[in-house]
């Protein structure tokens, strides 16, 4: 197979792998940049980031049932105060906050001390644009549109997360996004992989044609395509050796058949296959509930049910491995404190997130200072006010879970002092 033939047929095999050409460039250049990072992260830890795109309604996710203003502002969509006799009431956590009833699969994690909610958290930016707010949260630089890379990629590139950067080559699966394209949060020079599914991560040729394609890469000139080709085939071999396609969930874990549930199932496959996964990312949309949001039942409840059952299955499946795993959720902003005329909520400000893991100080409190919901306490008279910058939470998780260093490089323009961390980990 010569190069002319390859350009006509072999290239098409490459582009159906679930790997974009940008992945190949990042791999080739990223290797030179990192100059050999550890195959596994600090002490074999893994961070899983889950993005709820569309601005999840924090006030109905982590319900402030102890704040009377919440019920005045939401007469039709508020979640009822906890009641032993009401199935659709809030699930009490600490006497003031509770979980939406659709999040019941997460309550055992709270009881085990593995679930730490954070309320009134988010970006200091005042934007209510989904696009801008997601960009700021993924770049880690609110109100700065000039940042080229994502904070998770900078975290990897600082080399602050590896055990011995001088003796180990990085795993091709050090950072994996279960997405069609590389998400903003992982854009940058450190090598990452984006794929819809593990089944797509293969060279879609067969027999001798695949062998010839690999040989062409390995004997080609020492250019970017040649170097990246070697990395690509090594990645495929690693995944085939781990044989994740033969995977069976453990401990009675029952993943939803939804796309989100199946993405988390495949994250578990990668972790348990020991392919060197340090950072995993997945996202799920559908949180932009302007109309007919519902309360204990309805549109938001259905989305939360899938979200909670997927995460609960992941934790169950990983079992004791959760001692080395942290899961962090995020959403670009919250929603208005007052329900709108269409039975929904509009774009707001502060939000809520969860940190879940074996080393989380969970089950005792909802972290973050509650700002209140009286008119004079609301941001711009309409939204939950921000009391915790999202970068402070992200920095604490990156530092105390992955052992990250050089936080000023990970979050430029922000000075996250460990003394000011919330104590989530």
C-alpha positions in Angstrom: 0.0 0.0 0.0 1.7 3.2 -1.1 0.9 6.7 0.2 -1.3 7.6 -2.7 -3.5 4.5 -2.1 -3.5 5.2 1.7 -4.8 8.7 1.1 -7.7 7.2 -0.8 -8.6 4.4 1.5 -6.5 4.2 4.7 -7.3 7.8 5.8 -11.0 6.9 5.8 -10.2 4.1 8.2 -8.4 6.5 10.5 -11.2 9.1 10.5 -13.8 6.5 11.5 -11.9 5.6 14.7 -13.6 8.1 16.9 -10.2 10.0 16.9 -10.0 13.4 15.3 -6.8 14.7 13.6 -6.6 17.2 16.4 -6.1 14.3 18.8 -3.2 13.0 16.7 -1.5 16.4 16.8 -2.0 16.7 20.5 -0.6 13.3 21.1 2.5 14.0 19.0 3.2 17.5 20.3 2.0 16.7 23.8 4.6 14.0 24.3 7.4 16.4 23.6 5.9 19.0 25.9 5.5 16.6 28.8 8.7 14.8 28.2 7.4 11.6 29.8 4.8 11.8 32.5 3.7 8.9 34.7 1.4 6.3 33.3 -0.8 6.7 36.3 -1.6 9.7 38.3 -0.6 10.5 41.9 -1.1 7.2 43.8 -3.2 5.9 41.0 -6.0 8.4 41.5 -8.8 9.1 39.0 -10.9 12.2 38.7 -14.3 12.0 36.8 -15.8 15.3 35.8 -19.5 15.3 34.8 -20.9 18.5 33.1 -24.7 19.1 33.3 -25.0 21.3 30.2 -27.9 23.8 30.1 -27.8 25.2 33.6 -29.4 22.7 36.1 -31.8 24.2 38.6 -29.8 24.1 41.8 -32.7 25.1 44.0 -34.7 22.0 43.1 -31.6 19.8 43.0 -30.3 20.6 46.5 -33.5 21.9 48.1 -33.3 24.7 50.7 -36.5 23.4 52.4 -35.6 25.3 55.6 -35.8 28.7 53.8 -39.4 30.0 53.7 -38.6 32.3 50.8 -38.0 29.3 48.6 -41.7 28.3 48.8 -42.9 31.9 48.4 -40.9 32.3 45.1 -41.9 28.9 43.7 -45.6 28.2 44.6 -46.0 25.6 41.8 -42.6 23.9 41.3 -41.1 23.9 44.8 -40.2 20.5 46.3 -42.3 19.8 49.4 -40.6 19.8 52.8 -39.4 16.3 53.9 -42.2 14.1 55.1 -42.1 10.4 56.0 -45.5 10.0 54.5 -44.9 11.8 51.3 -43.0 10.0 48.6 -42.4 13.1 46.5 -41.1 15.3 49.3 -37.5 16.4 49.6 -35.0 13.9 51.0 -33.7 15.5 54.2 -29.9 15.9 54.5 -29.2 18.2 57.5 -32.5 19.7 58.6 -32.2 22.7 56.2 -31.2 21.2 52.8 -32.6 18.1 51.1 -32.3 16.3 47.8 -34.9 16.3 45.0 -36.8 13.0 45.4 -35.5 11.8 42.0 -32.0 11.9 43.5 -32.9 9.1 46.0 -30.2 6.8 44.5 -27.6 9.2 45.9 -28.9 9.2 49.5 -27.0 6.0 50.4 -23.8 7.8 49.3 -24.7 10.6 51.8 -25.3 8.0 54.5 -21.9 6.4 53.8 -20.2 9.8 54.0 -19.3 9.7 50.3 -21.5 12.6 49.0 -20.6 16.3 49.6 -23.0 18.8 48.0 -21.8 22.4 47.5 -24.4 25.1 47.2 -24.3 28.8 46.0 -21.2 27.9 43.9 -20.4 29.0 40.4 -18.7 31.6 38.3 -18.2 35.2 39.4 -19.0 36.2 35.8 -22.4 37.8 35.4 -23.1 36.3 32.0 -26.3 34.4 31.4 -25.1 33.0 28.1 -24.8 29.2 28.0 -22.0 29.4 25.6 -19.9 31.9 27.5 -20.6 30.5 30.9 -19.6 26.9 29.8 -16.5 28.3 28.2 -15.5 30.1 31.4 -16.1 27.1 33.6 -14.1 24.8 31.2 -11.3 27.3 30.7 -11.2 28.2 34.3 -10.9 31.9 33.5 -14.2 33.7 34.0 -14.8 36.6 31.7 -11.6 35.9 29.7 -12.4 34.7 26.3 -8.8 34.7 25.2 -7.8 31.5 27.1 -6.8 28.9 24.6 -6.8 25.7 26.7 -9.0 24.1 29.3 -8.1 23.9 33.0 -8.1 20.1 33.1 -5.5 20.1 30.2 -3.4 22.6 32.1 -3.6 20.4 35.1 -2.1 17.5 33.2 0.5 19.7 31.5 1.9 21.1 34.7 3.1 17.6 35.5 1.9 18.1 39.1 -0.1 14.9 39.0 2.5 12.3 38.2 4.6 10.1 40.5 7.8 9.9 38.5 7.9 12.0 35.4 11.3 10.8 34.4 10.9 7.1 34.0 7.4 6.4 32.7 5.8 7.1 29.4 2.3 8.6 29.6 -0.6 6.3 28.9 -2.6 7.2 25.8 -5.6 6.9 28.1 -4.4 9.3 30.8 -7.3 11.7 29.9 -10.4 10.5 28.2 -13.6 12.3 27.2 -16.6 10.2 26.4 -17.7 12.8 23.9 -17.8 13.1 20.1 -15.2 15.9 20.1 -12.6 17.0 22.6 -14.5 19.2 25.2 -13.2 22.7 25.9 -12.1 21.6 29.4 -9.5 19.2 27.9 -8.3 21.3 25.0 -4.6 22.0 25.0 -1.2 20.6 24.5 -1.4 17.6 26.9 -2.5 14.5 25.1 -6.1 13.5 25.4 -8.6 11.1 23.8 -12.2 11.8 22.8 -14.5 9.0 21.7 -18.2 8.3 21.6 -17.7 4.7 22.9 -15.0 2.1 23.4 -16.4 0.2 20.4 -15.5 3.0 18.1 -11.9 3.1 19.3 -10.5 0.7 16.7 -9.1 0.8 13.2 -12.0 -0.1 11.0 -10.2 -2.3 8.6 -9.7 -6.0 8.8 -7.0 -8.6 8.5 -4.0 -7.8 6.3 -5.3 -4.3 5.4 -5.0 -3.2 9.0 -1.5 -4.7 9.2 -0.4 -2.8 6.1 -1.9 0.4 7.4 0.0 0.0 10.7 3.2 -0.8 8.8 2.8 2.3 6.6 2.6 4.4 9.7 5.6 2.8 11.4 7.9 3.0 8.4 6.9 6.4 7.2 9.0 9.6 7.6 9.5 11.1 11.0 6.7 13.6 10.7 3.6 14.3 12.8 1.5 11.7 11.1 4.1 9.1 11.6 4.6 9.8 15.3 0.9 10.1 15.9 0.3 6.9 14.0 2.6 5.0 16.3 0.7 6.4 19.4 -2.6 5.6 17.8 -1.8 1.9 17.2 -0.3 1.6 20.7 -3.5 3.0 22.1 -5.5 0.5 20.2 -3.3 -2.4 21.4 -3.6 -1.3 25.0 -7.3 -1.2 24.8 -7.5 -4.6 23.0 -5.3 -6.2 25.6 -7.5 -4.8 28.4 -10.5 -6.3 26.5 -13.1 -3.9 27.9 -15.7 -5.2 25.3 -16.0 -8.3 27.5 -16.8 -6.2 30.5 -19.4 -7.1 33.0 -20.6 -4.7 35.8 -20.0 -5.9 39.3 -21.7 -5.7 42.7 -25.2 -5.6 41.2 -24.6 -2.3 39.5 -27.5 -1.5 37.2 -26.6 1.2 34.6 -29.5 3.0 32.8 -29.6 2.3 29.1 -29.5 6.0 28.4 -26.4 7.5 26.6 -25.2 9.1 29.9 -25.6 5.8 31.8 -23.6 3.9 29.1 -20.9 6.5 29.1 -20.4 6.1 32.8 -20.4 2.3 32.4 -17.5 2.7 29.9 -15.6 5.0 32.3 -15.8 2.2 34.8 -14.5 -0.2 32.2 -11.5 2.0 31.6 -10.8 2.4 35.3 -11.0 -1.3 36.0 -9.0 -2.2 32.9 -6.0 -0.4 34.5 -5.1 1.5 31.3 -3.7 4.5 33.2 -6.9 6.6 33.3 -6.3 9.7 35.4 -9.0 12.1 34.2 -12.3 11.2 32.7 -15.0 13.5 31.4 -18.6 13.1 30.3 -21.5 15.5 29.8 -25.2 15.4 29.6 -27.6 18.0 28.3 -31.3 18.8 28.8 -31.1 21.1 31.9 -32.4 24.3 30.3 -35.9 24.1 31.8 -37.6 27.4 30.8 -41.0 25.7 30.3 -42.9 23.0 32.2 -40.0 22.2 34.5 -42.2 20.4 37.0 -41.5 19.9 40.7 -41.2 16.5 42.2 -42.3 15.0 38.9 -41.9 16.1 35.3 -39.1 17.2 33.0 -36.4 18.0 35.6 -37.3 15.0 37.7 -36.8 12.6 34.7 -33.4 14.1 34.0 -32.3 13.8 37.6 -33.5 10.2 37.9 -31.2 9.2 35.0 -28.4 11.3 36.4 -28.6 9.8 39.9 -29.1 6.2 38.8 -26.1 6.5 36.4 -23.8 7.9 39.1 -25.0 5.4 41.7 -24.4 2.5 39.3 -20.8 3.8 38.7 -20.1 4.0 42.4 -21.5 0.5 43.0 -19.6 -1.0 40.1 -16.3 0.4 41.2 -16.7 -0.8 44.8 -13.5 -0.5 46.8 -11.9 1.4 43.9 -13.9 4.4 44.9 -11.1 5.0 47.5 -9.0 6.2 44.6 -11.8 7.9 42.6 -13.4 11.3 42.9 -16.5 12.3 40.9 -17.2 16.0 40.5 -20.3 17.4 38.9 -20.8 20.9 37.5 -23.2 23.2 35.6 -22.5 26.5 34.0 -24.9 28.5 36.2 -28.1 28.1 38.2 -31.6 29.4 37.5 -33.9 32.1 38.7 -35.1 32.0 42.3 -38.6 32.8 41.1 -40.6 30.5 38.8 -41.6 32.1 35.5 -45.0 32.3 33.9 -44.4 29.1 31.9 -44.0 26.8 34.8 -40.2 26.9 34.5 -37.1 28.9 35.4 -34.8 31.2 33.5 -31.1 31.7 33.4 -29.7 32.5 36.8 -26.4 32.8 38.7 -25.1 30.6 41.5 -25.6 26.8 41.2 -24.8 23.6 43.1 -22.5 20.7 42.5 -21.6 17.3 44.1 -18.2 15.8 45.0 -18.4 12.0 45.5 -15.7 9.6 46.6 -14.2 7.4 49.2 -12.0 10.2 50.6 -14.8 12.9 50.7 -15.9 14.5 53.9 -19.5 13.8 53.1 -22.7 13.0 54.9 -22.5 15.8 57.5 -23.1 19.1 55.8 -23.9 20.9 52.6 -20.8 22.9 51.9 -20.7 26.6 51.1 -22.3 29.6 52.8 -26.0 29.9 52.2 -26.8 33.5 51.1 -30.5 33.4 51.7 -33.4 34.1 49.3 -35.0 37.3 50.7 -35.3 40.0 48.0 -32.4 41.9 49.3 -30.2 38.8 49.4 -30.8 37.8 45.8 -28.2 38.6 43.1 -29.6 41.4 41.0 -32.9 40.9 42.8 -33.6 37.6 41.0 -30.9 34.9 41.4 -29.3 32.9 44.1 -26.1 34.8 45.1 -22.7 33.4 44.7 -20.7 32.6 47.8 -18.1 30.1 46.5 -16.1 30.5 43.4 -16.1 27.2 41.4 -12.3 27.5 41.0 -11.9 27.1 44.7 -13.7 23.7 44.7 -12.0 22.6 41.5 -8.6 23.5 43.0 -9.3 21.6 46.2 -10.2 18.5 44.3 -7.2 18.8 42.0 -4.8 19.3 44.8 -6.1 17.0 47.5 -7.2 14.2 45.2 -4.7 14.3 42.3 -1.8 15.9 44.1 -1.8 18.9 41.7 0.8 21.6 42.0 1.3 25.0 40.4 -2.3 26.0 40.8 -1.5 29.5 39.5 -0.8 27.8 36.2 -4.0 25.7 36.3 -6.1 28.7 37.2 -4.3 31.8 36.0 -5.5 35.0 37.6 -6.9 33.2 40.6 -5.1 32.4 43.9 -6.8 29.4 45.5 -5.2 29.2 49.0 -5.5 25.8 50.6 -6.3 27.6 53.9 -9.5 28.8 52.2 -10.6 25.4 50.8 -14.0 24.2 52.0 -12.7 21.0 53.5 -14.5 18.7 51.1 -11.6 16.3 50.9 
